Amino acid sequence: MDKDFVRELIELVKNSNIKSLKIESEEGKIVIETHRGEPVPAEQVRKSPSVEEFKHQEVLPPSEDISEEEKKYHVIKSPLVGTFYRSPSPGAPPFVEVGDIVSPGQVLCIIEALKVMNEIESDVRGKVEKILVENGETVEYGQPLFLIDTEI
Protein backbone atom coordinates (compact mmCIF):
# COMPACT_ATOMS: atom_id res chain seq x y z
CA MET A 1 0.00 0.00 0.00
CA ASP A 2 1.08 3.53 -0.69
CA LYS A 3 2.66 5.32 2.32
CA ASP A 4 0.75 8.52 1.60
CA PHE A 5 -2.52 6.58 1.59
CA VAL A 6 -1.68 5.04 4.98
CA ARG A 7 -0.73 8.47 6.40
CA GLU A 8 -4.06 9.87 5.20
CA LEU A 9 -5.90 7.02 6.92
CA ILE A 10 -4.05 7.67 10.18
CA GLU A 11 -4.90 11.38 10.02
CA LEU A 12 -8.53 10.55 9.25
CA VAL A 13 -8.80 8.32 12.33
CA LYS A 14 -6.86 10.78 14.48
CA ASN A 15 -9.16 13.69 13.58
CA SER A 16 -12.45 11.83 13.97
CA ASN A 17 -14.42 9.79 16.48
CA ILE A 18 -13.50 6.55 14.73
CA LYS A 19 -12.19 4.01 17.24
CA SER A 20 -11.14 1.29 14.83
CA LEU A 21 -10.52 1.13 11.09
CA LYS A 22 -9.77 -2.08 9.22
CA ILE A 23 -8.98 -2.18 5.52
CA GLU A 24 -8.16 -5.29 3.54
CA SER A 25 -7.07 -5.30 -0.06
CA GLU A 26 -5.00 -7.43 -2.40
CA GLU A 27 -1.94 -5.48 -1.24
CA GLY A 28 -2.39 -6.24 2.46
CA LYS A 29 -4.34 -5.47 5.60
CA ILE A 30 -4.31 -2.33 7.77
CA VAL A 31 -5.77 -2.02 11.25
CA ILE A 32 -5.76 1.38 12.98
CA GLU A 33 -7.17 1.66 16.51
CA THR A 34 -7.45 4.55 18.95
CA HIS A 35 -7.87 4.39 22.70
CA ARG A 36 -8.62 8.01 23.57
CA GLY A 37 -9.59 8.32 27.21
CA GLU A 38 -10.33 4.61 27.51
CA PRO A 39 -8.77 2.64 30.31
CA VAL A 40 -6.06 0.29 29.14
CA PRO A 41 -6.66 -3.35 30.14
CA ALA A 42 -4.58 -4.35 33.17
CA GLU A 43 -2.80 -7.14 31.30
CA GLN A 44 -1.41 -4.55 28.85
CA VAL A 45 0.02 -2.33 31.60
CA ARG A 46 3.48 -3.22 32.84
CA LYS A 47 3.79 -2.04 36.42
CA SER A 48 7.13 -0.44 37.21
CA PRO A 49 8.42 -0.82 40.76
CA SER A 50 8.33 2.31 42.89
CA VAL A 51 11.60 3.82 44.07
CA GLU A 52 11.01 2.39 47.55
CA GLU A 53 10.33 -1.10 46.16
CA PHE A 54 13.48 -0.84 44.04
CA LYS A 55 15.61 0.26 47.01
CA HIS A 56 14.48 -2.70 49.08
CA GLN A 57 14.87 -5.41 46.46
CA GLU A 58 17.27 -8.08 47.63
CA VAL A 59 20.09 -8.60 45.18
CA LEU A 60 21.37 -12.15 45.30
CA PRO A 61 24.67 -12.96 43.64
CA PRO A 62 24.75 -15.83 41.18
CA SER A 63 25.41 -19.07 43.07
CA GLU A 64 28.74 -19.65 41.30
CA ASP A 65 30.18 -16.37 42.65
CA ILE A 66 30.42 -17.53 46.27
CA SER A 67 30.91 -21.16 47.26
CA GLU A 68 29.73 -22.75 50.51
CA GLU A 69 33.29 -22.58 51.90
CA GLU A 70 33.47 -18.84 51.20
CA LYS A 71 30.17 -18.01 52.99
CA LYS A 72 32.06 -17.72 56.29
CA TYR A 73 33.64 -14.48 55.05
CA HIS A 74 32.29 -10.94 55.04
CA VAL A 75 31.42 -9.96 51.45
CA ILE A 76 32.10 -6.45 50.15
CA LYS A 77 29.60 -5.83 47.34
CA SER A 78 29.50 -3.23 44.62
CA PRO A 79 27.20 -0.34 45.56
CA LEU A 80 26.79 0.66 41.90
CA VAL A 81 27.23 -0.38 38.29
CA GLY A 82 30.55 0.61 36.74
CA THR A 83 34.11 -0.36 35.95
CA PHE A 84 36.23 -1.91 38.71
CA TYR A 85 39.79 -0.66 39.24
CA ARG A 86 42.21 -2.09 41.81
CA SER A 87 44.55 0.92 41.80
CA PRO A 88 44.18 4.72 41.76
CA SER A 89 45.82 5.01 38.33
CA PRO A 90 47.34 2.80 35.64
CA GLY A 91 50.76 1.58 36.78
CA ALA A 92 50.13 2.42 40.45
CA PRO A 93 50.17 -0.36 43.03
CA PRO A 94 46.77 -1.84 43.94
CA PHE A 95 44.91 -0.49 46.97
CA VAL A 96 44.91 -3.99 48.52
CA GLU A 97 46.25 -7.47 47.80
CA VAL A 98 45.08 -10.87 49.01
CA GLY A 99 46.44 -11.31 52.55
CA ASP A 100 46.37 -7.60 53.45
CA ILE A 101 44.72 -6.54 56.71
CA VAL A 102 42.12 -3.82 56.13
CA SER A 103 40.34 -1.45 58.50
CA PRO A 104 36.93 0.21 58.27
CA GLY A 105 37.15 3.21 55.96
CA GLN A 106 40.18 1.91 54.07
CA VAL A 107 39.85 2.21 50.29
CA LEU A 108 39.73 -1.21 48.60
CA CYS A 109 39.11 -0.21 44.98
CA ILE A 110 37.56 2.36 42.68
CA ILE A 111 34.42 1.92 40.62
CA GLU A 112 34.10 4.34 37.73
CA ALA A 113 30.53 5.25 36.86
CA LEU A 114 29.58 8.08 34.50
CA LYS A 115 33.19 9.33 34.48
CA VAL A 116 33.12 9.66 38.30
CA MET A 117 35.68 7.70 40.33
CA ASN A 118 33.93 6.23 43.40
CA GLU A 119 36.19 4.92 46.16
CA ILE A 120 34.85 1.74 47.72
CA GLU A 121 35.84 1.43 51.37
CA SER A 122 35.93 -1.51 53.73
CA ASP A 123 33.20 -1.56 56.33
CA VAL A 124 34.97 -4.11 58.55
CA ARG A 125 38.38 -4.97 59.95
CA GLY A 126 39.81 -8.16 58.54
CA LYS A 127 42.10 -9.98 56.15
CA VAL A 128 41.46 -9.87 52.38
CA GLU A 129 40.92 -13.54 51.49
CA LYS A 130 39.86 -13.20 47.88
CA ILE A 131 39.41 -10.53 45.20
CA LEU A 132 36.50 -11.69 43.05
CA VAL A 133 36.78 -9.20 40.17
CA GLU A 134 39.52 -8.53 37.62
CA ASN A 135 40.92 -5.05 37.06
CA GLY A 136 38.96 -3.18 34.36
CA GLU A 137 35.97 -5.53 34.57
CA THR A 138 32.41 -4.18 34.55
CA VAL A 139 30.57 -4.84 37.81
CA GLU A 140 26.86 -4.85 38.59
CA TYR A 141 25.02 -3.44 41.58
CA GLY A 142 25.29 -5.92 44.46
CA GLN A 143 28.02 -8.00 42.80
CA PRO A 144 30.52 -9.45 45.32
CA LEU A 145 33.95 -7.81 45.01
CA PHE A 146 35.99 -8.94 48.02
CA LEU A 147 35.87 -11.66 50.67
CA ILE A 148 37.14 -10.46 54.05
CA ASP A 149 37.96 -12.79 56.96
CA THR A 150 36.84 -10.89 60.06
CA GLU A 151 38.06 -13.58 62.47
CA ILE A 152 41.71 -12.56 62.54
Wavefront OBJ file of the C-alpha trace (Angstrom):
o trace
v 0.000 0.000 0.000
v 1.077 3.527 -0.691
v 2.658 5.316 2.319
v 0.745 8.520 1.596
v -2.521 6.577 1.588
v -1.679 5.045 4.981
v -0.734 8.474 6.396
v -4.065 9.869 5.199
v -5.896 7.022 6.916
v -4.055 7.666 10.176
v -4.901 11.380 10.019
v -8.532 10.546 9.246
v -8.798 8.316 12.331
v -6.858 10.784 14.483
v -9.161 13.692 13.580
v -12.447 11.826 13.974
v -14.423 9.795 16.476
v -13.496 6.552 14.730
v -12.194 4.011 17.239
v -11.145 1.294 14.828
v -10.523 1.131 11.092
v -9.768 -2.084 9.216
v -8.983 -2.178 5.518
v -8.164 -5.294 3.537
v -7.067 -5.301 -0.059
v -5.004 -7.427 -2.403
v -1.937 -5.478 -1.238
v -2.393 -6.238 2.457
v -4.341 -5.471 5.605
v -4.307 -2.329 7.766
v -5.773 -2.017 11.254
v -5.763 1.379 12.982
v -7.169 1.662 16.511
v -7.452 4.553 18.954
v -7.865 4.388 22.702
v -8.618 8.007 23.575
v -9.594 8.317 27.214
v -10.332 4.613 27.506
v -8.771 2.636 30.314
v -6.061 0.288 29.143
v -6.659 -3.349 30.143
v -4.579 -4.354 33.169
v -2.797 -7.142 31.298
v -1.407 -4.555 28.854
v 0.018 -2.326 31.600
v 3.485 -3.221 32.838
v 3.794 -2.041 36.424
v 7.133 -0.442 37.213
v 8.424 -0.816 40.758
v 8.335 2.313 42.892
v 11.602 3.823 44.070
v 11.014 2.393 47.550
v 10.327 -1.098 46.163
v 13.484 -0.844 44.037
v 15.613 0.259 47.009
v 14.482 -2.695 49.083
v 14.870 -5.406 46.461
v 17.266 -8.075 47.626
v 20.095 -8.599 45.184
v 21.366 -12.151 45.303
v 24.673 -12.958 43.640
v 24.748 -15.831 41.180
v 25.409 -19.065 43.069
v 28.736 -19.652 41.305
v 30.176 -16.370 42.653
v 30.417 -17.531 46.270
v 30.914 -21.158 47.262
v 29.727 -22.745 50.511
v 33.286 -22.578 51.898
v 33.468 -18.836 51.202
v 30.166 -18.013 52.991
v 32.056 -17.722 56.292
v 33.639 -14.475 55.046
v 32.293 -10.937 55.036
v 31.416 -9.961 51.452
v 32.098 -6.447 50.151
v 29.601 -5.832 47.342
v 29.498 -3.233 44.617
v 27.198 -0.344 45.560
v 26.785 0.660 41.898
v 27.234 -0.383 38.290
v 30.547 0.611 36.742
v 34.113 -0.363 35.947
v 36.231 -1.914 38.714
v 39.788 -0.660 39.235
v 42.208 -2.092 41.805
v 44.552 0.917 41.798
v 44.178 4.720 41.764
v 45.816 5.013 38.328
v 47.343 2.799 35.643
v 50.756 1.578 36.777
v 50.127 2.425 40.446
v 50.167 -0.360 43.031
v 46.766 -1.843 43.936
v 44.911 -0.492 46.971
v 44.907 -3.989 48.520
v 46.245 -7.474 47.800
v 45.079 -10.865 49.011
v 46.442 -11.314 52.547
v 46.369 -7.605 53.454
v 44.721 -6.543 56.712
v 42.117 -3.825 56.131
v 40.337 -1.445 58.498
v 36.933 0.206 58.273
v 37.149 3.206 55.956
v 40.183 1.909 54.073
v 39.851 2.210 50.285
v 39.727 -1.214 48.603
v 39.115 -0.213 44.983
v 37.560 2.363 42.683
v 34.423 1.920 40.620
v 34.101 4.336 37.733
v 30.531 5.252 36.863
v 29.576 8.084 34.504
v 33.192 9.327 34.482
v 33.125 9.656 38.300
v 35.678 7.700 40.332
v 33.932 6.227 43.398
v 36.192 4.919 46.164
v 34.849 1.737 47.721
v 35.843 1.427 51.365
v 35.927 -1.510 53.732
v 33.196 -1.555 56.335
v 34.969 -4.115 58.547
v 38.382 -4.965 59.946
v 39.813 -8.164 58.540
v 42.100 -9.977 56.146
v 41.464 -9.867 52.385
v 40.925 -13.539 51.492
v 39.860 -13.198 47.882
v 39.415 -10.532 45.199
v 36.497 -11.694 43.045
v 36.785 -9.198 40.170
v 39.520 -8.530 37.625
v 40.925 -5.051 37.064
v 38.965 -3.179 34.360
v 35.974 -5.531 34.570
v 32.413 -4.182 34.545
v 30.569 -4.836 37.810
v 26.859 -4.848 38.591
v 25.015 -3.441 41.578
v 25.288 -5.920 44.457
v 28.018 -7.997 42.803
v 30.516 -9.449 45.317
v 33.950 -7.806 45.014
v 35.988 -8.938 48.024
v 35.866 -11.661 50.674
v 37.135 -10.464 54.050
v 37.964 -12.793 56.963
v 36.839 -10.894 60.058
v 38.057 -13.584 62.467
v 41.713 -12.557 62.538
l 1 2 3 4 5 6 7 8 9 10 11 12 13 14 15 16 17 18 19 20 21 22 23 24 25 26 27 28 29 30 31 32 33 34 35 36 37 38 39 40 41 42 43 44 45 46 47 48 49 50 51 52 53 54 55 56 57 58 59 60 61 62 63 64 65 66 67 68 69 70 71 72 73 74 75 76 77 78 79 80 81 82 83 84 85 86 87 88 89 90 91 92 93 94 95 96 97 98 99 100 101 102 103 104 105 106 107 108 109 110 111 112 113 114 115 116 117 118 119 120 121 122 123 124 125 126 127 128 129 130 131 132 133 134 135 136 137 138 139 140 141 142 143 144 145 146 147 148 149 150 151 152
